[in-house]
Amino acid sequence: MSTSGAVRRRRTRDETRDFLLEAAVRLVESRVVGDGSAPVNPMADVLVTDVLAEANRTLREADPGATKMTTGAAYNIWPAQADFQSDLLARVLDEAATPGIERVRAATLDGLARRLPWRAVLAHTIEVDYRESFNEPSMFLMIGLAALAAPGDVAAGEQRANERYVKQSGELLEAIIRYAGRRLRAGRSVEDLVWAIEALEVGYLLRMRIDSDIPLRPDADGATALAAAAAGIVEAFTEPDGAAGQA
């Protein structure tokens, strides 16, 4: 009985469940956008002590007589767990920046050397890059961190990785654009093009984990969905420059 005389009805089990889940979702959402009391970090349970155990296991496999690493060695580098987490975040983002870049570059140069149509060169480049990324676990760690870690932490840790990614990927895309006899449209930069194609690849990487056949599904002419979409982005961001290009 309430003080006002009204009888409060007890929530049912299902109502209580829904009420608590709604509160949980609000809490998670507030953390993801960065205004919660604590950020979400998918790597938060990776402790220095766990890393030492793994490192020592690796040392013993290589040399049974190897000197065991101690917590002192680690804490001399990272006085606090937060310091370790910051370095770990930067390492994951850096490793995910350009997985298999040499094989991707080789695919581009091979297509150019064989004088394939520019769309075929682009398709081969993008599909090799896509497969390299899909087979690289750090890529999915990076995607998860970008979505869930505190935005400021990701921005700080990703700067070096982003610079390398734009430089190396941009060089390949610029070579393909020149070969196609095209140029970037006014107001567009190679950085714009790199990030547009990166967004396409990341979206398809996530889709492939659920529907594996969709990204590389060919059309009647053999062009994959990924390659066709990438060609559409290149055409939207560039224009003919008047030089003799490829069909």
C-alpha positions in Angstrom: 0.0 0.0 0.0 1.5 3.4 -1.0 1.2 6.5 1.2 -1.3 7.9 -1.2 -3.6 5.0 -0.7 -3.1 3.6 -4.2 -2.0 0.0 -4.5 1.2 -0.6 -6.3 1.1 -3.6 -8.6 4.1 -5.8 -8.5 5.9 -6.1 -11.8 5.8 -9.5 -13.4 9.0 -11.4 -14.1 8.9 -10.5 -17.8 8.3 -6.8 -17.0 11.2 -6.8 -14.5 13.4 -8.4 -17.1 12.5 -5.8 -19.8 12.9 -3.0 -17.4 16.4 -4.1 -16.4 17.5 -4.8 -19.9 16.3 -1.3 -21.0 18.5 0.2 -18.3 21.4 -2.0 -19.3 21.1 -0.9 -22.9 21.0 2.8 -21.9 24.2 2.2 -19.8 26.1 0.5 -22.6 24.9 3.2 -25.1 26.1 6.0 -22.8 29.5 4.3 -22.6 29.9 3.8 -26.3 29.3 7.4 -27.1 31.8 8.4 -24.5 29.6 10.1 -21.8 29.3 7.2 -19.4 31.2 6.9 -16.2 33.6 4.4 -17.7 34.6 3.5 -21.3 34.0 0.2 -22.9 37.3 -1.5 -23.7 37.1 -4.9 -25.4 40.7 -5.5 -24.2 40.1 -4.5 -20.6 40.5 -8.1 -19.3 43.9 -8.5 -20.9 46.1 -8.1 -17.8 49.9 -7.6 -17.7 50.1 -10.8 -15.6 48.3 -12.8 -18.3 50.6 -11.4 -20.9 53.6 -12.4 -18.8 52.3 -15.9 -18.6 51.9 -16.1 -22.4 55.3 -14.6 -23.0 57.0 -17.0 -20.6 55.2 -19.9 -22.3 56.6 -18.8 -25.6 60.1 -18.4 -24.2 60.0 -21.9 -22.7 58.9 -23.4 -26.0 61.9 -21.8 -27.8 64.4 -22.4 -25.0 63.5 -24.5 -22.0 66.4 -22.9 -20.1 65.3 -19.3 -20.8 65.2 -16.9 -17.9 61.6 -16.3 -16.9 60.3 -12.8 -17.3 59.0 -11.3 -14.0 56.3 -8.7 -13.2 59.1 -6.3 -12.4 60.2 -6.2 -16.0 56.7 -5.4 -17.2 55.9 -2.8 -14.5 59.2 -1.1 -15.2 57.7 -0.4 -18.7 54.1 0.2 -17.7 53.7 1.4 -14.1 50.0 1.1 -14.3 47.5 -1.1 -16.2 46.2 1.9 -18.0 49.6 2.6 -19.5 49.8 -1.0 -20.8 46.2 -0.7 -22.2 47.2 2.4 -24.1 50.2 0.8 -25.7 48.3 -2.3 -26.5 45.5 -0.3 -28.2 48.2 1.5 -30.3 49.8 -1.8 -31.3 46.5 -3.4 -32.4 45.5 -0.4 -34.5 49.0 -0.2 -36.0 49.0 -3.9 -37.0 45.6 -3.7 -38.6 46.5 -0.7 -40.7 47.9 -2.4 -43.8 47.7 -6.2 -43.5 49.3 -8.0 -46.4 50.2 -4.7 -48.2 53.0 -6.3 -50.2 50.6 -8.8 -51.7 48.1 -6.1 -52.4 50.8 -4.0 -54.1 51.9 -7.0 -56.1 48.3 -7.5 -57.3 48.1 -3.9 -58.5 51.5 -4.0 -60.3 50.6 -7.3 -61.9 47.4 -5.9 -63.3 49.1 -2.8 -64.6 51.9 -4.8 -66.2 49.4 -7.0 -68.0 47.5 -3.9 -69.1 44.2 -5.2 -67.9 41.2 -2.8 -68.0 41.4 -0.4 -65.0 38.3 -1.9 -63.4 39.9 -5.3 -63.5 43.1 -3.9 -61.9 41.0 -2.3 -59.2 39.0 -5.4 -58.6 42.1 -7.6 -58.2 43.6 -5.0 -55.8 40.5 -4.6 -53.7 39.7 -8.3 -53.5 43.3 -9.2 -52.5 43.2 -6.5 -49.8 39.8 -7.7 -48.7 40.9 -11.3 -48.3 44.1 -10.2 -46.5 42.0 -8.2 -44.1 39.5 -10.9 -43.5 42.3 -13.4 -42.5 43.9 -10.9 -40.1 42.4 -11.2 -36.6 43.8 -7.7 -35.7 41.5 -6.2 -38.3 38.4 -7.3 -36.4 40.0 -6.2 -33.2 40.4 -2.7 -34.7 36.8 -2.6 -35.9 35.6 -3.5 -32.5 37.8 -1.0 -30.8 36.8 1.8 -33.2 33.2 1.0 -32.3 33.5 0.5 -28.5 36.6 2.1 -27.1 36.5 5.7 -25.9 36.6 7.9 -29.0 39.5 10.0 -27.7 41.6 6.9 -27.0 41.0 5.5 -30.5 41.8 8.8 -32.2 45.1 9.1 -30.4 46.2 5.5 -31.0 45.1 5.4 -34.6 47.0 8.5 -35.9 50.2 6.7 -36.9 48.3 3.8 -38.3 46.0 6.0 -40.3 48.8 8.0 -41.8 50.5 4.8 -43.0 47.2 3.4 -44.4 46.4 6.5 -46.3 49.9 6.8 -47.7 50.2 3.1 -48.9 46.7 2.6 -50.1 46.5 6.0 -51.6 49.6 5.4 -53.7 48.0 2.3 -55.2 44.7 4.0 -55.9 46.5 7.0 -57.5 48.3 4.6 -59.8 45.1 3.0 -60.9 43.4 6.4 -61.4 46.3 7.6 -63.6 46.2 4.3 -65.6 42.5 4.8 -66.1 43.1 8.3 -67.5 41.1 9.8 -64.7 41.7 12.5 -62.1 40.1 13.3 -58.7 37.1 15.6 -59.0 37.4 19.2 -57.7 37.2 19.2 -53.9 38.0 15.5 -53.6 41.4 14.2 -52.3 43.0 10.8 -52.4 42.3 10.6 -48.7 38.6 10.9 -49.3 38.8 8.0 -51.8 40.9 5.8 -49.4 38.4 6.2 -46.6 35.4 5.7 -48.8 36.8 2.4 -50.0 37.9 1.5 -46.5 34.3 2.0 -45.3 33.0 -0.3 -48.1 35.5 -3.0 -47.1 34.8 -2.8 -43.4 31.1 -3.1 -44.0 31.6 -6.1 -46.2 34.0 -7.7 -43.7 31.3 -7.5 -41.1 28.7 -8.8 -43.5 30.9 -11.7 -44.5 31.0 -13.0 -41.0 27.2 -13.5 -41.3 26.6 -14.0 -45.0 29.9 -15.2 -46.4 28.9 -15.3 -50.0 27.5 -11.7 -50.4 30.7 -9.6 -50.8 32.3 -11.8 -53.4 29.2 -12.9 -55.2 29.7 -12.4 -59.0 27.3 -10.9 -61.4 26.6 -12.3 -65.0 30.0 -10.8 -66.1 31.9 -12.2 -63.2 32.4 -8.9 -61.3 32.0 -9.4 -57.5 29.7 -7.1 -55.5 32.8 -5.7 -53.7 34.6 -4.9 -57.0 31.5 -3.3 -58.6 30.9 -1.1 -55.5 34.6 -0.1 -55.4 34.5 0.8 -59.1 31.4 2.9 -58.4 33.2 4.8 -55.7 36.2 5.5 -57.9 33.9 6.8 -60.7 32.0 9.0 -58.3 35.2 10.5 -56.9 37.0 10.9 -60.2 36.4 12.2 -63.7 38.1 11.7 -67.1 41.2 14.0 -67.4 41.3 14.0 -71.2 44.2 11.6 -71.5 43.9 8.2 -73.2 42.5 5.8 -70.5 41.5 2.3 -70.2 38.0 1.0 -71.0 
